[in-house]
Amino acid sequence: MVWNVDFFERSDSPLHPNEVNNGRQISADSDGIWHICETENLIIKAGPLEHRIPSFGYVIDEKPLPGKLNVEYLKEKGIKPGPLYGHLKQGKPIVCPDNTVINPSDVISPEQPGRKVSIMGDSCGSYKMKHLCFGSDYLVHESTLENSMKENAIEKGHSTPKMAADFAKECQVKNLVLTHFSQRYKTIEAAEEGEVSVKVLLDEAQKELKDCSINALIARDFLTIPVFKK
């Protein structure tokens, strides 16, 4: 990606091997957003995050899923599977054997919204990506230090559970996945008596989210989270 030198500090370090050949320059648009790629089903964008060095968040947005064709109704009207079904899916009306007209909206259910996952990198401020993350099914956001260490976290360019939870609420996401924990916190499974685990961070985030429907969970190595269709 290419970022404006007036926003990020210039780096004169050598290119990474992956940047030398077969690379693709992606410049930010007028809103400061990088359009990474678009496929038949997905749109991936990136935006800037507040951190001590250049850091980015990525949003994976599934395109709306087409509505379903009411095949049974069409059969009742004497329309068998074939080219006319394709006409309807293309937005074209068709004529039945009894000369009645069927419009696509009569037999195709509304589009189903696609799924959205937002993954933030190192950040002590993700507000510039709020419009991209809005309505995400899952927001993955760092939570390096507990709330009582907010000043220390921000000084190092990182976030607390409250900062992550506040951003999740602003974006009206469905689930918040906390990640990027300081080594001072043990995993819940490995923590021994007297040791502080990442559950402290989870508890603080859940406290901030108790009055809303956002679910908070802790990320761990090899964790797999299914994102179900709506």
C-alpha positions in Angstrom: 0.0 0.0 0.0 1.0 3.6 -0.5 0.3 6.2 2.3 0.7 9.9 2.2 4.1 11.1 3.7 2.3 14.0 5.4 0.3 11.5 7.4 2.9 8.8 8.2 6.5 9.2 8.9 8.7 8.6 5.8 10.7 5.4 5.8 13.9 5.0 3.8 14.4 1.3 4.7 14.8 -1.2 1.9 11.7 -2.8 0.3 10.4 -6.1 1.6 11.1 -8.9 -0.9 7.4 -9.2 -1.5 7.3 -5.5 -2.5 10.0 -5.8 -5.2 8.3 -7.9 -7.8 4.7 -8.5 -8.8 3.6 -5.9 -6.4 0.6 -3.5 -6.8 0.6 0.1 -5.6 -2.6 1.0 -3.8 -3.1 4.6 -3.0 -5.7 6.0 -0.6 -8.8 7.7 -2.0 -9.9 11.1 -1.0 -11.4 9.7 2.2 -8.1 8.1 3.2 -9.3 4.6 2.5 -7.3 2.0 0.6 -9.4 -0.3 -1.7 -7.4 -3.5 -1.4 -9.4 -5.8 -3.7 -12.9 -6.7 -4.9 -14.0 -10.2 -6.0 -17.4 -11.5 -7.1 -18.4 -12.0 -3.5 -16.1 -9.7 -1.3 -14.8 -6.2 -1.0 -11.8 -5.6 1.2 -10.8 -2.1 2.3 -8.2 -0.7 4.7 -8.0 2.4 6.8 -5.5 4.2 9.1 -5.2 3.7 12.8 -3.6 5.8 15.5 -0.3 4.2 16.5 3.4 5.1 17.0 4.2 3.7 13.5 2.0 3.1 10.5 -0.8 0.7 11.4 -4.0 -0.3 9.5 -7.3 -1.9 10.0 -9.0 -4.1 7.4 -12.7 -4.6 6.7 -13.9 -7.7 4.8 -17.3 -7.0 3.4 -19.4 -9.7 1.8 -21.6 -8.4 -1.0 -25.4 -8.7 -0.5 -26.7 -12.2 -1.3 -29.3 -12.4 -4.0 -32.9 -13.2 -3.0 -34.4 -16.6 -3.6 -36.7 -17.4 -6.5 -40.2 -18.6 -5.6 -40.1 -21.7 -7.8 -43.3 -23.2 -6.6 -45.3 -20.1 -7.5 -43.8 -20.0 -10.9 -44.7 -23.7 -11.5 -48.2 -23.0 -10.4 -48.4 -20.3 -13.1 -47.1 -22.7 -15.7 -43.5 -21.5 -15.8 -41.1 -24.4 -15.7 -37.4 -24.1 -14.9 -35.6 -22.7 -17.9 -34.5 -19.5 -19.6 -37.4 -17.5 -18.1 -36.1 -18.0 -14.6 -32.9 -16.4 -15.8 -34.8 -13.4 -17.2 -36.3 -12.9 -13.8 -33.0 -13.1 -12.0 -31.7 -10.5 -14.5 -34.4 -8.1 -13.4 -36.6 -8.7 -16.5 -40.4 -9.3 -16.3 -41.9 -12.4 -18.0 -45.3 -13.3 -19.5 -47.2 -16.3 -18.2 -49.1 -18.7 -20.5 -52.3 -16.9 -19.4 -50.8 -13.6 -20.5 -50.3 -12.2 -17.0 -47.0 -10.4 -16.3 -44.7 -11.5 -13.5 -42.2 -8.9 -12.3 -39.0 -10.0 -10.6 -40.1 -8.4 -7.3 -43.2 -10.6 -7.4 -41.2 -13.8 -7.1 -37.8 -12.9 -5.8 -37.3 -12.3 -2.1 -35.3 -9.3 -0.9 -31.5 -9.3 -1.0 -29.9 -10.7 2.2 -27.2 -8.5 3.7 -23.7 -9.9 3.5 -21.4 -10.6 6.4 -18.8 -8.2 7.6 -15.6 -8.7 9.6 -13.4 -5.9 10.7 -9.8 -6.6 11.9 -7.9 -3.7 13.6 -4.1 -3.7 13.9 -2.2 -1.9 16.7 -4.3 1.1 17.7 -4.9 3.7 20.4 -7.5 5.3 18.2 -9.6 3.6 15.5 -12.2 6.4 15.0 -11.1 7.0 11.4 -12.4 3.6 10.5 -15.8 3.9 12.2 -17.8 4.3 9.0 -16.1 1.2 7.5 -16.6 -1.0 10.6 -20.1 0.1 11.2 -22.5 -2.9 11.6 -19.8 -5.5 11.6 -20.7 -9.0 12.6 -17.3 -9.3 14.3 -14.8 -6.6 15.3 -11.4 -7.8 16.2 -9.7 -5.1 18.3 -6.6 -4.9 20.5 -6.9 -4.7 24.2 -3.3 -4.5 25.5 -3.6 -3.2 29.0 -6.4 -3.0 31.6 -8.4 0.2 32.1 -6.3 1.4 35.1 -3.3 1.5 32.8 -4.9 3.6 30.0 -2.3 6.3 30.1 0.5 3.8 29.7 -1.4 2.0 26.9 -2.0 5.2 24.9 1.6 6.3 25.4 2.7 3.0 23.6 0.0 3.4 21.0 -2.4 0.7 22.3 -5.9 0.3 23.7 -7.7 -0.8 26.9 -10.8 -2.9 27.1 -13.0 0.2 27.6 -11.5 1.9 24.5 -12.2 -1.3 22.5 -15.7 -1.6 23.9 -16.5 2.1 23.3 -15.4 1.8 19.7 -17.5 -1.4 19.3 -20.6 0.5 20.6 -20.0 3.4 18.3 -19.8 1.0 15.4 -22.9 -1.0 16.6 -21.1 -4.3 16.0 -22.5 -7.6 17.0 -19.4 -9.2 18.5 -16.1 -7.8 19.9 -13.1 -10.1 19.8 -10.3 -8.8 22.1 -6.7 -9.5 21.1 -3.1 -8.2 21.3 -2.6 -8.7 25.1 0.4 -7.6 27.1 2.7 -10.5 28.2 1.8 -9.5 31.8 -1.4 -11.3 31.3 -1.4 -15.1 31.2 -3.9 -17.2 29.2 -7.0 -18.2 31.2 -5.9 -21.8 31.1 -2.3 -21.3 32.0 -2.8 -18.7 34.8 -1.8 -20.0 38.3 -2.9 -18.7 41.6 -1.9 -15.1 42.1 -1.2 -14.6 38.4 -3.3 -12.1 36.3 -4.9 -13.6 33.2 -6.6 -12.1 30.2 -9.9 -12.7 31.9 -9.3 -9.3 33.6 -9.5 -7.7 30.2 -12.5 -9.6 29.2 -14.4 -8.8 32.4 -13.6 -5.1 31.9 -14.9 -5.1 28.3 -18.1 -7.0 29.3 -18.7 -4.5 32.1 -18.7 -1.7 29.5 -21.0 -3.7 27.2 -23.5 -4.9 29.9 -26.2 -2.5 28.7 -26.1 -3.5 25.0 -26.3 -6.6 23.0 -22.6 -6.8 21.9 -20.9 -10.0 22.9 -17.3 -9.9 23.9 -14.8 -12.8 23.7 -11.1 -13.3 24.0 -8.9 -14.3 21.0 -6.4 -17.1 21.4 -4.0 -19.0 19.1 -5.8 -21.1 16.5 -9.3 -19.9 17.6 -11.8 -20.4 14.8 -15.0 -18.3 14.8 -17.8 -19.2 12.4 -19.6 -16.1 10.9 -23.0 -17.4 10.1 -25.1 -16.0 7.2 -27.9 -13.6 8.3 
